[in-house]
Amino acid sequence: MADCASKFLLATVLALLCFSWTIAASDGPFIVAHKKAALTRLKSDIERISISIDIYNEGSATAYDVSLYDDNWSQDVFEIVAGNTSMSWERLDAGASLSHSFELETKKKTVFYGAPAVITFRIPTKAALQEAFSTPILPLDILADRPPEKKFDSKLMAKYGSLISVISIVVLFVYLLASPSKSNAAKKKR
């Protein structure tokens, strides 16, 4: 009975090893794409969106005819300021990465839910184009009413400013008394 179970276990392990070797041998390109967006307020009624898409080939083979399409930006809301929403490259080697960026401007207040960018590529062993998607961006709250950022709190300075000044003067006075002066050191050498 134990002999039969050990043979079955050995056969299962060998089958799994053969299956994993087959998958490893036929490994192709594996495209991973990350899409990022950053908002910059230019004026009170204009906001600029900087889009950056990084494409990585984490597979073991080269991807050919790599194309990026990010045409999900409504022309009613957004205007292209710099760059293009689509781009093509001849190849993306295994372990390599590509980056593409463009900028948009908007004058409409809205919350925008962006879709992932589409990346198409070709594998030499397959006739059909392969498709990959980038990560989606978080919802963009465009021209939202944001409270102004306070970089310096004047109330805190008014409350503790005099205390900090007095402590600084006392510490400086103690330092001057405790440290030897240069003239005393010169007199001791004579």
Salt bridges, closest charged atoms under 4 A:
ASP3 OD2 - LYS7 NZ 3.78
GLU47 OE2 - ARG41 NE 3.86
GLU47 OE2 - ARG146 NH1 3.33
ASP54 OD2 - LYS36 NZ 2.90
ASP65 OD2 - ARG122 NE 2.85
ASP70 OD1 - LYS35 NZ 2.89
ASP93 OD1 - ARG91 NH2 2.75
GLU103 OE1 - ARG48 NH1 3.38
GLU105 OE2 - ARG48 NH2 2.64
ASP145 OD2 - LYS109 NZ 3.14
